[in-house]
Amino acid sequence: MAKAASKNAKIKDAKAAAESKNWTKVIKSVRSPKTGAYTFKETIVYKDKVTEFLAAK
Protein backbone atom coordinates (compact mmCIF):
# COMPACT_ATOMS: atom_id res chain seq x y z
CA MET A 1 0.00 0.00 0.00
CA ALA A 2 1.34 3.44 -0.91
CA LYS A 3 2.19 5.91 1.79
CA ALA A 4 0.03 9.06 1.87
CA ALA A 5 1.80 12.42 1.66
CA SER A 6 1.53 14.57 4.73
CA LYS A 7 -0.02 18.05 4.69
CA ASN A 8 3.34 19.65 5.51
CA ALA A 9 4.98 18.09 2.46
CA LYS A 10 2.24 19.44 0.21
CA ILE A 11 2.60 22.95 1.63
CA LYS A 12 6.39 22.95 1.19
CA ASP A 13 6.05 21.75 -2.40
CA ALA A 14 3.52 24.48 -3.20
CA LYS A 15 5.80 27.16 -1.75
CA ALA A 16 8.78 25.82 -3.67
CA ALA A 17 6.77 25.70 -6.89
CA ALA A 18 5.62 29.29 -6.43
CA GLU A 19 9.18 30.45 -5.76
CA SER A 20 10.64 28.55 -8.71
CA LYS A 21 8.36 30.38 -11.15
CA ASN A 22 10.42 33.52 -10.48
CA TRP A 23 13.58 32.01 -12.00
CA THR A 24 14.41 31.50 -15.69
CA LYS A 25 17.07 29.48 -17.47
CA VAL A 26 18.84 31.72 -19.98
CA ILE A 27 21.08 30.40 -22.76
CA LYS A 28 23.32 32.90 -24.52
CA SER A 29 25.52 32.17 -27.52
CA VAL A 30 29.01 33.66 -27.27
CA ARG A 31 31.53 33.75 -30.10
CA SER A 32 35.09 32.74 -29.23
CA PRO A 33 37.66 35.39 -30.27
CA LYS A 34 40.33 32.71 -30.87
CA THR A 35 38.51 30.21 -33.07
CA GLY A 36 35.38 32.07 -34.08
CA ALA A 37 33.25 29.13 -32.95
CA TYR A 38 30.14 29.69 -30.90
CA THR A 39 29.82 28.43 -27.34
CA PHE A 40 26.79 28.60 -25.11
CA LYS A 41 26.63 30.12 -21.66
CA GLU A 42 23.77 28.77 -19.53
CA THR A 43 22.65 30.43 -16.32
CA ILE A 44 19.61 30.41 -14.09
CA VAL A 45 18.66 34.03 -13.46
CA TYR A 46 15.90 35.78 -11.54
CA LYS A 47 13.18 36.80 -14.02
CA ASP A 48 13.76 40.55 -13.55
CA LYS A 49 17.48 40.23 -14.38
CA VAL A 50 17.17 38.46 -17.76
CA THR A 51 17.64 41.57 -19.91
CA GLU A 52 20.68 42.61 -17.84
CA PHE A 53 22.25 39.18 -18.36
CA LEU A 54 21.67 39.26 -22.12
CA ALA A 55 22.97 42.83 -22.44
CA ALA A 56 26.21 42.09 -20.57
CA LYS A 57 29.25 41.06 -22.54
Backbone as CSV, one residue per row, in Angstrom:
resi,resn,N_x,N_y,N_z,CA_x,CA_y,CA_z,C_x,C_y,C_z
1,MET,0.842,-1.167,0.000,0.000,0.000,0.000,0.897,1.242,0.000
2,ALA,0.538,2.223,-0.784,1.335,3.442,-0.910,1.155,4.320,0.326
3,LYS,2.212,5.029,0.636,2.187,5.914,1.791,1.580,7.258,1.385
4,ALA,0.685,7.782,2.175,0.033,9.060,1.869,0.974,10.213,2.223
5,ALA,0.973,11.247,1.400,1.802,12.420,1.657,1.180,13.243,2.777
6,SER,2.037,13.769,3.627,1.531,14.572,4.733,1.163,15.972,4.250
7,LYS,0.386,16.695,5.051,-0.016,18.054,4.688,1.199,18.964,4.596
8,ASN,2.158,18.789,5.496,3.341,19.647,5.511,4.147,19.499,4.227
9,ALA,4.248,18.314,3.700,4.985,18.093,2.462,4.303,18.795,1.301
10,LYS,2.981,18.765,1.282,2.244,19.437,0.215,2.427,20.943,0.279
11,ILE,2.429,21.506,1.465,2.599,22.949,1.633,3.991,23.373,1.201
12,LYS,5.012,22.622,1.580,6.386,22.948,1.193,6.541,22.887,-0.323
13,ASP,5.963,21.881,-0.944,6.054,21.753,-2.400,5.361,22.912,-3.100
14,ALA,4.247,23.359,-2.591,3.518,24.475,-3.197,4.333,25.760,-3.083
15,LYS,4.965,25.971,-1.927,5.796,27.164,-1.746,7.012,27.114,-2.668
16,ALA,7.625,25.956,-2.791,8.785,25.819,-3.667,8.385,26.024,-5.121
17,ALA,7.235,25.533,-5.513,6.768,25.698,-6.887,6.485,27.164,-7.184
18,ALA,5.907,27.869,-6.232,5.618,29.287,-6.429,6.906,30.085,-6.531
19,GLU,7.891,29.743,-5.740,9.177,30.451,-5.762,9.946,30.138,-7.049
20,SER,9.877,28.927,-7.523,10.643,28.547,-8.711,10.125,29.211,-9.982
21,LYS,8.898,29.699,-9.976,8.362,30.385,-11.145,9.027,31.739,-11.364
22,ASN,9.745,32.227,-10.378,10.422,33.515,-10.481,11.799,33.410,-11.126
23,TRP,12.254,32.223,-11.423,13.582,32.005,-12.002,13.459,31.507,-13.431
24,THR,14.434,31.863,-14.279,14.409,31.500,-15.690,15.784,30.991,-16.100
25,LYS,15.809,29.966,-16.923,17.074,29.477,-17.473,17.340,30.241,-18.764
26,VAL,18.492,30.897,-18.828,18.845,31.716,-19.978,20.055,31.084,-20.656
27,ILE,19.976,30.944,-21.973,21.083,30.401,-22.757,21.514,31.470,-23.744
28,LYS,22.784,31.836,-23.684,23.318,32.903,-24.517,24.448,32.345,-25.364
29,SER,24.433,32.622,-26.660,25.524,32.168,-27.520,26.624,33.233,-27.515
30,VAL,27.860,32.769,-27.348,29.014,33.656,-27.274,30.039,33.188,-28.293
31,ARG,30.553,34.108,-29.075,31.532,33.753,-30.096,32.936,33.832,-29.511
32,SER,33.721,32.798,-29.736,35.094,32.743,-29.234,35.987,33.636,-30.094
33,PRO,36.780,34.526,-29.476,37.662,35.386,-30.267,38.822,34.613,-30.918
34,LYS,39.219,33.499,-30.320,40.327,32.707,-30.866,39.927,31.938,-32.125
35,THR,38.884,31.120,-31.988,38.515,30.212,-33.070,37.351,30.703,-33.914
36,GLY,36.554,31.606,-33.367,35.376,32.068,-34.083,34.175,31.152,-33.920
37,ALA,34.355,30.065,-33.181,33.248,29.127,-32.951,32.338,29.668,-31.848
38,TYR,31.099,29.267,-31.913,30.143,29.692,-30.902,30.131,28.703,-29.738
39,THR,30.038,29.232,-28.535,29.820,28.428,-27.339,28.564,28.963,-26.669
40,PHE,28.024,28.204,-25.763,26.793,28.595,-25.107,27.025,28.747,-23.618
41,LYS,26.527,29.846,-23.076,26.628,30.125,-21.659,25.228,29.988,-21.068
42,GLU,25.073,29.030,-20.150,23.770,28.774,-19.531,23.805,29.255,-18.089
43,THR,22.760,29.941,-17.685,22.654,30.434,-16.324,21.188,30.456,-15.909
44,ILE,20.952,30.259,-14.634,19.613,30.415,-14.087,19.589,31.763,-13.394
45,VAL,18.686,32.641,-13.872,18.658,34.032,-13.456,17.266,34.375,-12.947
46,TYR,17.198,35.287,-11.998,15.904,35.784,-11.537,15.214,36.482,-12.707
47,LYS,13.906,36.350,-12.826,13.183,36.800,-14.018,13.337,38.289,-14.312
48,ASP,13.590,39.116,-13.315,13.764,40.549,-13.547,15.155,40.890,-14.077
49,LYS,16.099,39.977,-13.989,17.485,40.233,-14.379,17.852,39.651,-15.746
50,VAL,16.888,39.116,-16.474,17.167,38.459,-17.757,17.748,39.440,-18.772
51,THR,17.156,40.607,-18.927,17.643,41.571,-19.911,19.043,42.073,-19.564
52,GLU,19.339,42.192,-18.272,20.679,42.609,-17.843,21.707,41.547,-18.208
53,PHE,21.336,40.265,-18.025,22.248,39.179,-18.357,22.526,39.146,-19.861
54,LEU,21.488,39.303,-20.662,21.670,39.256,-22.119,22.411,40.468,-22.652
55,ALA,22.292,41.611,-21.991,22.968,42.834,-22.443,24.456,42.826,-22.067
56,ALA,24.811,42.105,-21.014,26.209,42.093,-20.566,27.083,41.323,-21.549
57,LYS,28.317,41.749,-21.646,29.251,41.064,-22.545,30.189,40.191,-21.792
